[in-house]
Every structure is written in C-alpha cells, then in structure tokens.
Amino acid sequence: MTSGVLGERDPGLQPERTRLAWRRTTLASTVVAVLAGKAGLGGGASAGVLAAGAVCCAGWVGVLAVAQRRIRGLAGVGEPERLAVRWAVGVVVCVLLTVGGGVGVVLG
C-alpha cells in the first residue's frame, strides 16, 4: 500500500540515476574524442583527418551542452522537466557525429 496521495510523484532515485546516465554518456563521448585525437596526432594530420577531428570535437561539445542542460534540469525541486524531442534528437546527432568523426580520424 502507498501512503501518499494519489497523483503525487515519488521520484525515488530516478533523477539521480538519470544524472549518472548523462554523466556516463559525457564520459564515453570524451573518451572517443580523446582517443580519436590521439590516433589523429599519431598518424599524421592530413586535411581529411583534421576535418574528421573537427566533426568529432563538434559532436563532443554538443553532447556536453545537452548533457549539462539536462543535468541542471534534473537538479531542481519537484518533478523534473521532460526532455524535449528536439534535445533528444540533438544528442543522438551529436553522438553520431562524435563516433563518425572518431572513426574518420582512425581510418583517415
């Protein structure tokens, strides 16, 4: 049985788990960008490698921006704001840019 009033939200640890998931996403994106940069610097810097590195870094910055915005939104009191579809699509695009740029650096 629940002791709360029907309709009240008991968030439990969900906001904390979501914040941690955003931090893990940011960390993974950072690792991809750093490893791509290391691979690019080790193999020589052609124009294609530099372009792929720029794409990778742009994606990484986008992931950081969306993640920080979401983490700040979850830190508030009460029910957290839902992630808008445009931000969700934006983070997917940024992750794909980061990974694609990283692959381009490694293969280029």
C-alpha positions, 0 to 999 in steps of 0.5 A: 500500500502507498501512503501518499496521495494519489497523483503525487510523484515519488521520484525515488532515485530516478533523477539521480540515476538519470544524472549518472546516465548523462554523466556516463554518456559525457564520459564515453563521448570524451573518451572517443574524442580523446582517443580519436585525437590521439590516433589523429596526432599519431598518424599524421594530420592530413586535411581529411583527418583534421576535418574528421577531428573537427566533426568529432570535437563538434559532436563532443561539445554538443553532447556536453551542452545537452548533457549539462542542460539536462543535468541542471534540469534534473537538479531542481525541486519537484518533478523534473522537466521532460526532455524535449524531442528536439534535445533528444534528437540533438544528442543522438546527432551529436553522438553520431557525429562524435563516433563518425568523426572518431572513426574518420580520424582512425581510418583517415 
